[in-house]
Amino acid sequence: MSELMLNLQDFHFLRPEWLWALIPLIGIAVALIVMQKQQTGWQSVLAGHLYKHIISHSHAKPLKHPFGLLALAWLITTLSLAGPTWQRLPQPVFQLHSGKVVLIDMSMSMRATDIKPNRLTRAKYKAIDLVKKLTEGEIGLVAYAGDAFTISPLSSDGQNLTTLIPSLSPEIMPIPGSEPFLGLQTAIELLKNANYQQGDIFWITDGIENRQLKEMSSLLNSSSYRLSILAVGTEEGAPVQTLNGELLKDSSGAIVVPKLPTNNLKTLAKQGGGRYAPLQTDDSDIDYLINQSQFDANTDDTEQVENDDNFGDKWREMGPYLLLLLLPLAAYSFRRGLLPVMLLGVFLPLYTPQAKADWWQDMWKTQDQQGLQAYQEQQFESAAEKFNDPLWLGSALYKKQDYEQALSAFSQVNTVDARYNQANTLAQLGKYPEAIKMYESVLSEQSDYKDAAANKALLEKLLEQQQKNDQQNNESEQQDDSQQQDQQDQQQSDSSQQDQQNQQDQQSQDQQDSEQQSQDKSAESQQNDSEQQSEQQPEEQEQAKSQEAEQNEQEKSEQESTDASEEAKQQAMAEQAKELTDEEKEQMQRMQTLLNRVPDDPAFLLKRKMQIEAQQRKRERVPSNLQRNW
C-alpha cells in the first residue's frame, strides 16, 4: 500500500500541453447538446412543458450518431499523447571505483565440526564464491584471530584472493584467540586508506562474545561502511577437532564446544546497515548479502534522497498502453468499411524503404525503449545504435569501452550527472587533470556528491603517484647518464694509461736498437782491426771473436727475458679478468641457491609475514587481556 501511495504521488504527465486538446472536445460536446435540443423548429415557438405533449416522435426514426464513442476515443487519445506516468527509470551513473573487504574469522573455533567437514572448510569455500561474485570494484582480504592482518590489499584482481584463501588456517596465525574488533578496525582502515567514502565489509565468522559487543557497536556507529555477516555454525555447537585429531580443551580441562550467538550477529548486522545470513548449501546466502536493495528498510529518508540524486529524470511512459482501449472502438469502425484502411496502415511499413527487420518493435516501442532493452541485455553495441537520448547513448558507449564517443555524447547534456559521467570517462581515458576539473565542477554545484568527491580524491592520489614515478624515472635516467659518462671517462683514462705504457715500451725498444747498432759498429771496427792484424796477431783475433759471441748471447738472453716479462703481464691480466668472471658466476650461483631455499607454499609466506608484523606490533601496542585462545 505504501508503494502504491508513493506511485500516486509521482503521477504526472510528460507532455501536459496535449491536454489543451480537450477544450475543443468540450466545445463540440456543448454544441451537440444544443443541436440535439433544436432538432425541430417548434422548440422556439412552444413552451417546453407543452412541446413534449404536442409533438410526437413515434413515427420518426431516430438518428444514431456515434458521438459518445467519438468523444471517448478523443479523450483516450489525448490522455495517451499527454504521456501519463508514475514510475521512474534510473539513469545510469557510473562509479569509477567501489571498495569491498572480506573479513574472515581464523580462530580455533572455526575447526568445530557441527557442519561437515568443519566450519573452516565451509567458510573458505564461501569466501571464494563471494569473491567470484564480486565482479565490480576493488576487493581486499583481512583475516584475524588474536590479532588482525591484511592478507591482500584492495585490488581488482579477484583471482589473487581466491589463490590466498585456501592457504588460511588458524595454525598460521601468530597470536591465538578471537578479536573481531581488531579485524573490523583493520578492514575499515583498509577502506579509508584507499580514500573510499563508502564501502561494504563482508564478515564471515562463527560468533562474538558478549563482552565484545559494546566496542563493536561503537566502532560501527562511527563508521560509514556497511557490514554484512555470513554466520558459520549452529546454535548447538560441536567440539573443536585439531589437526592431530584431539579435541580442544580449555584451561580447566573441559572440552570446548563453541556455539553460534545468532542474536549478537544479527544486532551487529542491523547496526552496520547490512544483512545477516546463515550459511546455506547453495549460493542463496551470498546472493542475499550481495544483492541488497538500494532503498533498504534500514536506510533512512535522508539516504534515500541522496541515492535518488544519483538518478536522472527518466520515466516509464504509460500512454501507449492506453491506446489498447481504442481497439474495441476500432472494431466498431470496421463495419463502416475501414478495415482495409486499417490493414493497409499496419502492413504498409513492410514495403517502405525505411522499414527495418524489427518493424514489429517499432510499432510498440520507441528507439530509446528498444535501446534500453538491448542495454539491459548487455548488448551495448546494439543499444548505442538505437538510443537517441544523449545520456543513454553515452552510457551504452561507456559500457562498450568507446570512451571517446561516450565523452562526446555526455558533453551534449549540461547536468550534474552528465558532467559526473564526463569526469569518469576522462579518467578512463587517462586524462586525470581534466577529470579532476570536471569533478570540481560537479562538487561546486552539488557539494554533497559523495561519489564525485571520492573519485576526485582517488585521481589526485593517482596523479601524485604518477608524478612521483615520472620524477623517479627522470632521476634514474640521469643516474644512468652519469654512470655512462663515468664509464666513458674510465675508458679514456685506461686508454691514456695504455698509450703511456706503449710509449714507454717503444722508447725502451728504441734504446735497445740504438745499443745494438752501437755494438754492431764496434764489432765491425774490431773485426777490421783484427783483419789488419791477423797476420801478426792470430791469438788476439780469436780472443776478439770469442768476446763478440759472448756479447751476442748476452743481448739475446736480455731480449728473451723482455719478451717473457711482456707475456707474463698479458697472462696475468687475462687471469685477473678470468677471476672476475668466475666471481660473478659464483655470486650468481649463491643467489640461485638462496632463491631455491625460498619455499613456494603461500601458507608459509603468509605465516612469516604475519609473524614479522606481530613482532613489530608487540613493541608498539599495549598487550590485551586475552580471555580465551580459541
Residue pairs with C-beta under 8 A, 6 or more apart in sequence:
7 86
7 87
8 86
10 86
10 87
10 88
11 84
11 85
11 86
12 84
12 85
12 86
13 19
13 82
13 83
13 84
13 85
14 82
14 83
14 84
14 85
14 315
14 317
14 319
15 81
15 82
15 83
16 82
17 82
18 78
18 81
18 82
18 83
19 78
19 82
21 74
21 78
21 81
22 74
22 75
22 78
25 71
25 74
25 75
25 78
28 71
29 67
29 71
32 67
37 43
38 44
40 55
42 51
42 54
42 55
43 51
46 54
46 55
66 332
69 329
69 332
72 329
73 326
73 329
76 322
76 323
76 325
76 326
77 323
77 326
79 319
79 322
80 319
80 320
80 322
80 323
81 319
82 319
83 317
83 318
83 319
84 317
84 318
84 319
84 322
85 315
85 316
85 317
85 318
85 319
86 315
86 318
87 315
87 316
87 318
88 311
88 313
88 314
88 315
88 316
89 314
89 315
89 316
89 372
90 311
90 312
90 314
91 311
91 312
91 313
91 314
91 391
91 392
91 395
91 417
92 391
92 392
92 395
93 310
93 311
93 312
93 417
93 420
93 421
93 451
94 395
94 398
94 421
94 424
95 137
95 424
95 451
95 455
96 424
96 427
96 451
96 455
96 458
96 459
97 137
97 138
97 196
97 454
97 455
97 458
98 136
98 137
98 138
98 196
98 198
98 199
99 137
99 138
99 140
99 154
99 191
99 194
99 196
99 198
99 199
99 200
100 134
100 137
100 138
100 139
100 140
100 199
100 200
100 201
100 202
101 139
101 140
101 141
101 142
101 154
101 187
101 190
101 191
101 199
101 200
101 201
101 202
102 127
102 130
102 131
102 139
102 140
102 141
102 142
102 161
102 202
102 204
103 142
103 143
103 144
103 183
103 184
103 187
103 201
103 202
103 203
103 204
103 205
104 123
104 124
104 127
104 141
104 142
104 143
104 144
104 165
104 168
104 204
104 205
105 123
105 143
105 144
105 145
105 178
105 180
105 183
105 203
105 204
105 205
105 206
105 232
106 120
106 143
106 144
106 145
106 168
106 169
106 170
106 173
107 144
107 145
107 170
107 176
107 177
107 178
107 206
107 630
108 145
108 170
108 176
108 240
108 242
108 248
108 629
108 630
109 119
109 178
109 206
109 207
109 240
109 256
109 258
109 630
110 118
110 119
110 120
110 123
110 170
110 206
110 232
111 118
111 119
111 120
111 170
111 240
111 241
111 242
111 248
112 118
112 119
112 206
112 233
112 237
112 238
112 239
112 240
112 241
112 257
112 258
113 119
113 238
113 239
113 240
113 241
114 233
114 234
114 236
114 237
114 238
115 122
115 232
115 233
115 234
115 279
118 241
119 206
119 232
119 233
120 169
120 170
122 232
122 279
123 204
123 206
123 230
123 232
123 279
124 165
124 166
124 168
126 204
126 230
126 232
126 279
126 285
126 286
127 165
127 204
128 162
128 165
128 166
129 283
129 286
130 202
130 204
130 230
130 286
130 289
130 290
131 139
131 158
131 161
131 162
131 165
132 158
132 162
133 283
133 286
133 287
133 290
134 158
134 290
135 158
137 156
138 154
138 155
138 156
138 194
139 152
139 154
139 155
139 156
139 158
139 161
140 150
140 152
140 153
140 154
140 155
140 187
140 190
140 191
141 150
141 151
141 152
141 161
141 164
141 165
142 148
142 149
142 150
142 151
142 183
142 186
142 187
142 190
143 149
143 151
143 168
143 173
143 183
144 178
144 179
144 180
144 182
144 183
144 186
145 170
145 173
145 175
145 176
145 177
145 178
145 179
146 173
146 174
146 175
146 176
146 177
146 178
146 179
146 626
146 629
147 173
147 174
147 175
147 179
147 182
147 614
147 617
148 179
148 182
148 183
148 185
148 186
149 173
149 186
149 609
149 610
149 613
150 186
150 190
151 161
151 164
151 168
151 606
152 160
152 161
152 164
153 190
153 194
154 190
154 191
154 194
155 161
163 602
164 602
164 606
167 601
167 602
167 603
167 606
168 603
168 606
169 603
170 176
171 243
172 603
172 606
172 607
172 610
173 610
174 607
174 610
174 611
174 613
174 614
175 614
176 629
176 630
177 626
177 627
177 628
177 629
177 630
178 208
178 209
178 628
178 630
179 212
179 624
180 203
180 205
180 208
180 212
180 216
181 212
181 215
181 216
181 219
183 203
184 201
184 203
184 216
184 219
184 220
184 227
185 219
187 201
187 225
188 201
188 219
188 223
188 225
191 199
191 201
191 225
194 458
195 454
195 457
195 458
195 461
196 225
196 454
197 224
197 450
197 451
197 453
197 454
198 224
198 225
198 226
198 450
198 454
199 225
199 226
200 225
200 226
200 227
200 228
200 274
201 225
201 226
201 227
201 228
201 272
201 274
202 228
202 230
202 289
203 227
203 228
203 229
203 230
204 230
204 232
205 229
205 230
205 231
205 232
205 265
206 231
206 232
206 233
206 258
206 260
207 231
207 233
207 258
207 259
207 260
207 261
207 264
207 265
208 216
208 261
208 264
208 265
208 268
209 261
209 627
210 261
210 264
211 627
213 264
213 267
213 268
216 268
217 267
217 268
217 271
220 227
220 268
220 271
220 272
221 271
223 272
225 272
226 272
226 273
226 274
226 292
227 268
227 269
227 271
227 272
227 273
227 274
228 269
228 272
228 274
228 275
228 276
228 277
228 289
228 292
229 265
229 266
229 268
229 269
229 272
229 274
229 275
229 276
229 277
230 277
230 278
230 279
230 285
230 286
230 289
231 260
231 262
231 265
231 276
231 277
231 278
231 279
232 260
232 279
233 258
233 259
233 260
233 279
234 259
234 260
235 259
235 260
235 262
236 259
237 257
237 258
237 259
237 260
238 257
239 247
239 248
239 255
239 256
239 257
240 247
240 248
240 256
240 257
240 258
240 630
241 247
241 248
242 248
247 255
247 256
248 255
248 256
248 630
249 255
249 256
250 256
250 628
250 630
256 630
258 630
262 278
265 276
266 276
269 275
269 276
270 276
270 298
273 296
273 298
273 299
274 289
274 292
275 288
275 289
275 292
277 285
277 286
277 288
277 289
278 285
279 285
294 307
295 304
295 307
299 307
306 448
306 450
309 446
309 449
310 417
310 451
311 417
312 391
312 415
312 417
314 389
314 392
320 364
330 338
330 342
334 342
349 355
349 359
349 362
349 363
350 359
356 362
358 370
361 370
362 370
365 373
367 386
367 387
367 388
368 386
368 387
368 388
368 389
368 392
370 386
371 382
371 383
371 384
371 385
371 386
371 387
371 388
371 389
371 392
371 393
371 396
372 383
372 392
374 380
374 382
374 383
374 386
375 383
375 387
375 392
375 395
375 396
375 399
378 399
380 396
380 397
380 399
380 400
381 396
381 400
383 392
383 396
384 393
384 396
384 397
384 400
384 402
384 405
387 393
387 396
390 409
390 410
390 412
390 413
390 418
391 409
391 410
391 413
391 417
391 418
391 421
393 409
394 406
394 407
394 408
394 409
394 410
394 418
394 421
394 425
395 406
395 421
397 403
397 405
397 406
397 409
398 406
398 421
398 424
398 425
398 428
400 406
401 428
403 425
403 428
403 429
404 429
406 421
406 425
407 422
407 425
407 426
407 429
410 418
410 419
410 421
410 422
410 425
411 418
411 422
412 418
416 442
416 445
416 446
416 449
419 438
419 441
419 442
420 438
420 439
420 442
420 449
420 451
420 452
422 438
423 435
423 436
423 438
423 439
423 442
423 452
423 455
423 456
424 435
424 455
426 432
426 434
426 435
426 438
427 435
427 455
427 459
432 459
432 462
432 463
432 466
433 463
435 455
435 459
436 456
436 459
436 460
436 463
439 452
439 453
439 455
439 456
439 459
440 456
442 449
442 452
443 449
443 452
443 453
443 456
446 452
505 566
508 562
512 558
512 559
512 562
516 555
519 551
519 555
523 548
523 551
526 544
526 548
527 544
527 548
530 537
530 540
530 541
530 544
530 545
531 541
533 540
533 541
534 541
599 605
